[in-house]
Amino acid sequence: MKMKDLCADERPREKLLEKGAYSLSNAELIAILLRTGTGGKNVVEIARETLMLAGNKLGELTSLPPESLCKINGIGPGKAVTLAAAFEIGRRVAEEAGMESAIRMDTPQKVFRAMLPHMKNLDHEECWILFLSRSNRLISKEKMSSGGQDATVMDKKAIIRRALEKKSAAVIMVHNHPSGSALPSTEDIRLTRDLHRALDTCDIRLIDHVIISGSSYYSFSDESIIR
């Protein structure tokens, strides 16, 4: 069925104007970004197919690259780029919201909220460092390495060098586990203790190492693995 054949309150744009964005389904919101249908399918039908490609999960959809979206009949490079841009805006908004509530990185929960937008849908491991002032206020955060599905490199010298350059009094290490388990490996524990000792020689505190996996996390500080 073509969009013009639908009642006004069933058309996504008209529905949004009349009832607000919160009243729209996920498919209807995506349809507004796609704008037009193709052939015998209206834009809402194409939006539903787009969601199905990601198992009807918005989190999975936002991680799909434009070339994957282009596999859907009715989505070309232009529409795929529009979706990718909208998803990136959403991710940045979530990051800003997390950072506003995490100016002082004094709990693992704040670290988790600040870093989840970066790590939630990754299929590989990344290691990030949060550089803090003496009062645990965030100076900056930086990705230090990107690896495979079950490992990434931690360069102690590079971390110390960056901490000294930023005049950071403390750091928090964050990395992700794509496997679904946030529990640390024996190697994770060894590397964390090595980094703790190396930073201590430069009078820089390692406050925590937080491992993120999906919507859960593990804190070395909470478990007293580092003090």
TITORFI-785825 format. One record per residue (C-alpha): x, z, y. Coordinates in steps of 0.02 Angstrom, whole numbers, plus 32768, in hexadecimal, padded with zeros to 4 digits. Layout:
N
XZY ...
//
This chain:
227
800080008000 80407FD380AC 8056805A812F 7FD7800A81A3 7F53801E811C 7F6B80DA8117 7F0581518181 7F5D81878221 7F76823981DF 7FCD81F48143 804F819081A5 80EE81FA81B9 810D81D78271 805A81F582A6 8051828F8238 80EE82D78285 80AD82BC8336 8006830B830E 8037839B829A 80F283B482B2 818A838E8246 816F842681D7 80CD83D88195 812883428149 816683388096 821C83118072 81ED825D8049 818E824A80EC 8221828A8152 8296821180FB 821881858117 8223819F81D3 82DF818581CA 82C980E8815E 824580A581D8 8208800F8171 81DD7FE080BF 81FE7F3F8064 819B7EC57FF9 81127F1E7F9B 81507FCF7FC1 812D8031805D 81B080A080AC 816D81418060 817B80F87FB1 822F80C77FD3 825081778015 820A81C07F73 827F81507F0D 830F818C7F7A 82E682407F51 82D582197E98 838681D37E9B 83C082847EC4 834B82DD7E4B 82D383057EDB 8354837D7F24 8381836B7FDB 842883C07FBF 8459833D7F3F 841882B07FAC 848382E38040 852082D47FD5 84FD821F7FA0 856D819E7FF6 851C81098050 854D80917FC3 84E480F77F48 844E80F37FBC 845E80367FC9 843580287F10 837E80497F3B 83187FAD7F5C 82E97FB48012 83818013804F 840D7FAC8099 84AD7FE380F0 845280048195 83D3807B814A 845680CD80DA 84C380F18172 842D813881CF 840B81B18140 84C381E18132 84CA820481ED 842D827081E6 847182D38153 851582F181AF 84B7832F8249 845883A881D9 84FB83E5818C 854884018238 84AF845F8275 84BA84D081DD 857384E981FD 8555851882B3 84CE85938280 854485E18204 85D185EB8281 8562863C8305 853B86C9828D 85ED86D48250 865786E482ED 86A3877E829E 86D1875981EA 86C2880C81AF 865887F38113 865D87798080 85A9874B80A6 85DA87098152 866886A48105 85F0865E8083 857086298106 85F485D98174 8645857680E6 85AF8548807A 858684A980DF 8636846A80B9 863984938000 858B84987FB5 858383E77F6E 863A83C17F4E 866B837A7EA5 872283AA7EBD 877F84477EF2 87B684647FA5 881B84F27FF1 87F4852A80A3 884385B0810E 87E986128195 8863864C821C 883186EF826F 8864875C8301 888F881582F1 87D7883F8307 87A987C4827B 8760874682F5 876B869282BB 87F2862D8313 87DA859182A9 87C0855581F8 882284CC81A2 881E847080FC 88CA848680AF 88B58422800F 883E83B97FA7 885183AA7EEB 87F6837F7E4A 876083C87DF1 87B984647DB4 8851847F7E24 889A846A7ED0 8945848E7F1A 896885287F84 8A0285107FF0 8A3A85BF8028 8ABA857D80A3 8A3D850980F7 89BE85968107 8A3E860D8153 8A7D858781C9 89CE85618209 89A5861A821A 8A4286358284 8A1C859B82EF 896D85DD8311 89AE868E8331 893786C982AB 893E87808279 88D9876881DB 889686DF816A 880D86C780EA 88238649805F 878A85EB8021 877C85707F93 86F1852B7F27 86CE851A7E6D 8667847D7E45 865184C17D94 85C285337DC6 861D85D87DAA 866786357E3D 86D086A87DCF 878B86987DEF 880286527D6E 88A386A97D3F 88FD86297DAA 888B864D7E3E 88B887057E34 897286E27E24 8975866A7EB8 891186E37F24 898987717F03 8A1D86FE7F25 89D186CA7FCC 89AB87807FF7 8A6287B17FDE 8AA38719803C 8A32873780D3 8A5E87F080D4 8B1587C780F3 8ADC87748196 8A6A880581C6 89CF879A81A8 893F87E58146 88E4878B80BB 883987D880D3 87DE877F8047 87D786EC7FD2 872586AC7FBC 86F986337F31 865985CF7F4D 85F9857E7EC0 854E85357EE4 84EA85BA7F3E 8553864D7EFF 85FC86947F2B 8684870B7EEE 86E7877A7F64 879487BA7F34 878288427FB7 86DC887E7F72 872888897EC4 87C488E27F07 8839885E7EC2 888E885B7F6C 888F88EA7FEA 
//
